[in-house]
Amino acid sequence: MSLHNNELVSIVDDDSLVRAAASSLVRSFGWEARVFASGADLLASDVLERTRCLVCDVQMPDMDGIELLDTLERNGMRIPTIFITAFATVRIRERVQAGAALCMIEKPIEASELEKWIGRALGYG
């Protein structure tokens, strides 16, 4: 795969191991990755405007991923979003499907599935 280093993928997850693994995968696919421990951290960052794709945990303390996506949309930002979760309950699936996210991937994240969805988000798939 050719390198798309100017394509920024922001990763939001309250689990540091997931952040590290996901960012390593994204970089191995040839894209730039930035990690955030919370939605508030992403919202306060200087990379929000450059973010071309968001990989975000659904369940996090304070602001969950769905609330983060809603906040971005209210602020006029439409960032293609891939949700990840370890707890794919019926309720969570319904909430994700009702929103603007591209998809929801269950943890542990499968590399090929993540690459496929990020590629679609960035217009390569």
FIKOLZA-1660 file (N, C-alpha, C; in steps of 0.1 Angstrom, whole numbers, plus 5000, padded with zeros to 4 digits):
% residues 125
   i   px   py   pz ch aa at
   1 5008 4988 5000  A  M  N
   1 5000 5000 5000  A  M CA
   1 5009 5012 5000  A  M  C
   2 5005 5022 4992  A  S  N
   2 5012 5035 4992  A  S CA
   2 5010 5043 5005  A  S  C
   3 5019 5051 5008  A  L  N
   3 5018 5059 5020  A  L CA
   3 5009 5071 5018  A  L  C
   4 5000 5073 5028  A  H  N
   4 4991 5085 5028  A  H CA
   4 4994 5093 5040  A  H  C
   5 5006 5096 5043  A  N  N
   5 5010 5102 5056  A  N CA
   5 5002 5115 5059  A  N  C
   6 4997 5122 5049  A  N  N
   6 4990 5134 5053  A  N CA
   6 4976 5131 5057  A  N  C
   7 4972 5119 5057  A  E  N
   7 4958 5115 5061  A  E CA
   7 4959 5112 5076  A  E  C
   8 4952 5120 5084  A  L  N
   8 4953 5119 5098  A  L CA
   8 4941 5111 5104  A  L  C
   9 4944 5100 5111  A  V  N
   9 4933 5093 5118  A  V CA
   9 4935 5095 5133  A  V  C
  10 4924 5101 5139  A  S  N
  10 4925 5103 5153  A  S CA
  10 4918 5091 5160  A  S  C
  11 4924 5087 5171  A  I  N
  11 4919 5075 5179  A  I CA
  11 4916 5079 5193  A  I  C
  12 4903 5077 5197  A  V  N
  12 4899 5081 5210  A  V CA
  12 4895 5068 5218  A  V  C
  13 4902 5065 5228  A  D  N
  13 4898 5053 5237  A  D CA
  13 4904 5056 5251  A  D  C
  14 4896 5052 5261  A  D  N
  14 4901 5054 5274  A  D CA
  14 4911 5043 5279  A  D  C
  15 4913 5033 5271  A  D  N
  15 4922 5022 5274  A  D CA
  15 4936 5025 5267  A  D  C
  16 4946 5027 5274  A  S  N
  16 4959 5030 5268  A  S CA
  16 4964 5019 5259  A  S  C
  17 4962 5006 5263  A  L  N
  17 4966 4995 5254  A  L CA
  17 4959 4995 5241  A  L  C
  18 4946 4998 5241  A  V  N
  18 4939 4999 5228  A  V CA
  18 4944 5011 5220  A  V  C
  19 4947 5022 5226  A  R  N
  19 4952 5034 5219  A  R CA
  19 4965 5030 5212  A  R  C
  20 4974 5023 5220  A  A  N
  20 4987 5020 5214  A  A CA
  20 4986 5010 5203  A  A  C
  21 4978 5000 5205  A  A  N
  21 4976 4990 5194  A  A CA
  21 4970 4996 5182  A  A  C
  22 4959 5004 5183  A  A  N
  22 4952 5009 5172  A  A CA
  22 4961 5019 5164  A  A  C
  23 4969 5027 5172  A  S  N
  23 4977 5037 5165  A  S CA
  23 4988 5030 5158  A  S  C
  24 4994 5019 5163  A  S  N
  24 5004 5011 5156  A  S CA
  24 4998 5005 5143  A  S  C
  25 4986 5000 5144  A  L  N
  25 4980 4995 5132  A  L CA
  25 4978 5005 5121  A  L  C
  26 4973 5017 5125  A  V  N
  26 4970 5028 5116  A  V CA
  26 4983 5032 5109  A  V  C
  27 4994 5033 5117  A  R  N
  27 5007 5037 5111  A  R CA
  27 5012 5027 5102  A  R  C
  28 5009 5014 5105  A  S  N
  28 5014 5003 5097  A  S CA
  28 5007 5003 5083  A  S  C
  29 4995 5008 5083  A  F  N
  29 4987 5010 5070  A  F CA
  29 4992 5022 5062  A  F  C
  30 5000 5030 5068  A  G  N
  30 5006 5041 5061  A  G CA
  30 4999 5055 5063  A  G  C
  31 4991 5056 5074  A  W  N
  31 4984 5068 5077  A  W CA
  31 4990 5074 5090  A  W  C
  32 4989 5087 5092  A  E  N
  32 4993 5093 5104  A  E CA
  32 4982 5090 5115  A  E  C
  33 4987 5088 5128  A  A  N
  33 4977 5085 5138  A  A CA
  33 4980 5094 5150  A  A  C
  34 4970 5099 5157  A  R  N
  34 4971 5106 5169  A  R CA
  34 4961 5100 5179  A  R  C
  35 4965 5099 5192  A  V  N
  35 4957 5092 5201  A  V CA
  35 4952 5102 5212  A  V  C
  36 4940 5099 5217  A  F  N
  36 4934 5107 5228  A  F CA
  36 4927 5098 5238  A  F  C
  37 4928 5102 5251  A  A  N
  37 4923 5093 5261  A  A CA
  37 4908 5096 5263  A  A  C
  38 4903 5107 5258  A  S  N
  38 4889 5111 5260  A  S CA
  38 4884 5120 5248  A  S  C
  39 4871 5121 5247  A  G  N
  39 4865 5129 5237  A  G CA
  39 4869 5144 5240  A  G  C
  40 4869 5148 5253  A  A  N
  40 4873 5161 5256  A  A CA
  40 4887 5164 5252  A  A  C
  41 4896 5155 5253  A  D  N
  41 4910 5157 5248  A  D CA
  41 4910 5159 5233  A  D  C
  42 4902 5152 5225  A  L  N
  42 4902 5154 5211  A  L CA
  42 4896 5168 5208  A  L  C
  43 4885 5171 5214  A  L  N
  43 4879 5184 5212  A  L CA
  43 4888 5196 5215  A  L  C
  44 4897 5194 5225  A  A  N
  44 4906 5205 5229  A  A CA
  44 4919 5205 5220  A  A  C
  45 4920 5195 5211  A  S  N
  45 4933 5193 5204  A  S CA
  45 4935 5203 5193  A  S  C
  46 4947 5203 5188  A  D  N
  46 4950 5212 5176  A  D CA
  46 4949 5204 5163  A  D  C
  47 4945 5191 5164  A  V  N
  47 4944 5183 5152  A  V CA
  47 4930 5180 5147  A  V  C
  48 4920 5185 5154  A  L  N
  48 4907 5182 5151  A  L CA
  48 4903 5186 5136  A  L  C
  49 4908 5198 5132  A  E  N
  49 4905 5202 5118  A  E CA
  49 4912 5194 5108  A  E  C
  50 4923 5187 5111  A  R  N
  50 4930 5179 5102  A  R CA
  50 4925 5164 5102  A  R  C
  51 4917 5161 5112  A  T  N
  51 4913 5147 5113  A  T CA
  51 4904 5143 5101  A  T  C
  52 4908 5133 5094  A  R  N
  52 4901 5128 5082  A  R CA
  52 4892 5116 5086  A  R  C
  53 4896 5109 5097  A  C  N
  53 4888 5097 5101  A  C CA
  53 4890 5096 5116  A  C  C
  54 4879 5092 5123  A  L  N
  54 4879 5090 5137  A  L CA
  54 4877 5076 5141  A  L  C
  55 4885 5070 5149  A  V  N
  55 4883 5057 5154  A  V CA
  55 4881 5059 5169  A  V  C
  56 4869 5055 5174  A  C  N
  56 4865 5059 5187  A  C CA
  56 4858 5048 5195  A  C  C
  57 4862 5046 5207  A  D  N
  57 4855 5037 5216  A  D CA
  57 4841 5042 5218  A  D  C
  58 4831 5033 5219  A  V  N
  58 4818 5037 5222  A  V CA
  58 4816 5040 5237  A  V  C
  59 4821 5031 5245  A  Q  N
  59 4819 5033 5260  A  Q CA
  59 4831 5039 5266  A  Q  C
  60 4830 5051 5271  A  M  N
  60 4841 5058 5279  A  M CA
  60 4834 5066 5290  A  M  C
  61 4842 5069 5300  A  P  N
  61 4836 5077 5311  A  P CA
  61 4834 5092 5306  A  P  C
  62 4826 5099 5313  A  D  N
  62 4823 5113 5310  A  D CA
  62 4815 5115 5297  A  D  C
  63 4822 5114 5286  A  M  N
  63 4816 5115 5273  A  M CA
  63 4818 5103 5265  A  M  C
  64 4807 5095 5261  A  D  N
  64 4809 5083 5253  A  D CA
  64 4811 5087 5239  A  D  C
  65 4815 5077 5231  A  G  N
  65 4818 5080 5217  A  G CA
  65 4806 5086 5209  A  G  C
  66 4794 5081 5212  A  I  N
  66 4782 5086 5205  A  I CA
  66 4780 5101 5208  A  I  C
  67 4782 5104 5221  A  E  N
  67 4781 5118 5225  A  E CA
  67 4791 5127 5218  A  E  C
  68 4803 5121 5217  A  L  N
  68 4814 5129 5210  A  L CA
  68 4810 5131 5195  A  L  C
  69 4806 5121 5188  A  L  N
  69 4802 5123 5174  A  L CA
  69 4790 5133 5173  A  L  C
  70 4781 5132 5182  A  D  N
  70 4770 5142 5182  A  D CA
  70 4775 5156 5184  A  D  C
  71 4785 5158 5193  A  T  N
  71 4791 5171 5196  A  T CA
  71 4798 5176 5184  A  T  C
  72 4805 5168 5177  A  L  N
  72 4812 5172 5165  A  L CA
  72 4802 5177 5154  A  L  C
  73 4792 5169 5153  A  E  N
  73 4782 5172 5142  A  E CA
  73 4775 5186 5146  A  E  C
  74 4772 5188 5159  A  R  N
  74 4765 5200 5163  A  R CA
  74 4774 5212 5159  A  R  C
  75 4787 5210 5160  A  N  N
  75 4797 5220 5157  A  N CA
  75 4800 5221 5142  A  N  C
  76 4793 5214 5134  A  G  N
  76 4794 5214 5119  A  G CA
  76 4805 5206 5114  A  G  C
  77 4811 5197 5122  A  M  N
  77 4822 5188 5117  A  M CA
  77 4816 5174 5114  A  M  C
  78 4819 5170 5102  A  R  N
  78 4814 5157 5097  A  R CA
  78 4827 5149 5095  A  R  C
  79 4831 5141 5105  A  I  N
  79 4843 5133 5103  A  I CA
  79 4839 5118 5102  A  I  C
  80 4842 5111 5092  A  P  N
  80 4839 5097 5091  A  P CA
  80 4844 5090 5103  A  P  C
  81 4834 5083 5110  A  T  N
  81 4837 5077 5123  A  T CA
  81 4835 5062 5123  A  T  C
  82 4845 5055 5129  A  I  N
  82 4844 5041 5131  A  I CA
  82 4844 5038 5146  A  I  C
  83 4833 5033 5151  A  F  N
  83 4833 5030 5165  A  F CA
  83 4839 5016 5168  A  F  C
  84 4845 5015 5179  A  I  N
  84 4850 5002 5184  A  I CA
  84 4844 5000 5198  A  I  C
  85 4842 4987 5201  A  T  N
  85 4836 4984 5214  A  T CA
  85 4839 4970 5218  A  T  C
  86 4840 4968 5231  A  A  N
  86 4842 4954 5237  A  A CA
  86 4828 4949 5241  A  A  C
  87 4818 4958 5241  A  F  N
  87 4805 4955 5247  A  F CA
  87 4794 4958 5237  A  F  C
  88 4793 4949 5226  A  A  N
  88 4783 4952 5216  A  A CA
  88 4769 4947 5219  A  A  C
  89 4763 4954 5229  A  T  N
  89 4749 4950 5233  A  T CA
  89 4739 4955 5222  A  T  C
  90 4727 4950 5223  A  V  N
  90 4717 4954 5213  A  V CA
  90 4715 4969 5215  A  V  C
  91 4714 4975 5227  A  R  N
  91 4712 4989 5229  A  R CA
  91 4723 4997 5222  A  R  C
  92 4736 4993 5224  A  I  N
  92 4747 5000 5218  A  I CA
  92 4746 5000 5203  A  I  C
  93 4743 4988 5197  A  R  N
  93 4741 4987 5183  A  R CA
  93 4731 4996 5178  A  R  C
  94 4719 4997 5185  A  E  N
  94 4708 5006 5181  A  E CA
  94 4713 5020 5181  A  E  C
  95 4720 5024 5192  A  R  N
  95 4725 5038 5193  A  R CA
  95 4735 5041 5181  A  R  C
  96 4744 5032 5178  A  V  N
  96 4753 5034 5167  A  V CA
  96 4746 5035 5154  A  V  C
  97 4737 5026 5151  A  Q  N
  97 4730 5026 5139  A  Q CA
  97 4721 5039 5137  A  Q  C
  98 4717 5044 5148  A  A  N
  98 4708 5056 5147  A  A CA
  98 4716 5069 5144  A  A  C
  99 4729 5068 5145  A  G  N
  99 4738 5080 5143  A  G CA
  99 4745 5079 5130  A  G  C
 100 4755 5087 5128  A  A  N
 100 4762 5090 5116  A  A CA
 100 4774 5081 5114  A  A  C
 101 4777 5072 5123  A  A  N
 101 4790 5064 5122  A  A CA
 101 4790 5055 5110  A  A  C
 102 4801 5052 5105  A  L  N
 102 4802 5043 5093  A  L CA
 102 4799 5029 5098  A  L  C
 103 4805 5025 5109  A  C  N
 103 4803 5011 5114  A  C CA
 103 4807 5010 5128  A  C  C
 104 4806 4998 5134  A  M  N
 104 4811 4995 5147  A  M CA
 104 4819 4982 5146  A  M  C
 105 4831 4982 5151  A  I  N
 105 4840 4970 5151  A  I CA
 105 4841 4965 5165  A  I  C
 106 4840 4952 5167  A  E  N
 106 4841 4947 5180  A  E CA
 106 4856 4944 5184  A  E  C
 107 4859 4947 5196  A  K  N
 107 4873 4944 5201  A  K CA
 107 4873 4929 5204  A  K  C
 108 4885 4922 5203  A  P  N
 108 4897 4928 5197  A  P CA
 108 4896 4931 5183  A  P  C
 109 4902 4942 5179  A  I  N
 109 4902 4947 5166  A  I CA
 109 4909 4939 5156  A  I  C
 110 4903 4935 5145  A  E  N
 110 4909 4927 5135  A  E CA
 110 4916 4937 5125  A  E  C
 111 4929 4936 5122  A  A  N
 111 4936 4945 5114  A  A CA
 111 4930 4948 5101  A  A  C
 112 4927 4937 5094  A  S  N
 112 4921 4938 5080  A  S CA
 112 4908 4946 5080  A  S  C
 113 4900 4943 5090  A  E  N
 113 4887 4950 5091  A  E CA
 113 4889 4965 5093  A  E  C
 114 4898 4968 5102  A  L  N
 114 4901 4983 5105  A  L CA
 114 4906 4990 5093  A  L  C
 115 4916 4983 5086  A  E  N
 115 4922 4989 5074  A  E CA
 115 4911 4991 5063  A  E  C
 116 4902 4982 5061  A  K  N
 116 4891 4983 5051  A  K CA
 116 4882 4995 5054  A  K  C
 117 4878 4997 5067  A  W  N
 117 4869 5007 5071  A  W CA
 117 4876 5021 5070  A  W  C
 118 4888 5022 5075  A  I  N
 118 4896 5034 5074  A  I CA
 118 4897 5038 5059  A  I  C
 119 4901 5028 5051  A  G  N
 119 4902 5031 5036  A  G CA
 119 4889 5036 5030  A  G  C
 120 4878 5031 5034  A  R  N
 120 4865 5036 5030  A  R CA
 120 4863 5050 5035  A  R  C
 121 4866 5053 5047  A  A  N
 121 4864 5066 5053  A  A CA
 121 4872 5076 5046  A  A  C
 122 4884 5073 5041  A  L  N
 122 4893 5082 5035  A  L CA
 122 4891 5082 5019  A  L  C
 123 4882 5074 5015  A  G  N
 123 4879 5074 5000  A  G CA
 123 4888 5065 4992  A  G  C
 124 4894 5055 4998  A  Y  N
 124 4903 5046 4991  A  Y CA
 124 4896 5032 4989  A  Y  C
 125 4885 5030 4995  A  G  N
 125 4879 5017 4994  A  G CA
 125 4866 5016 4987  A  G  C
% end
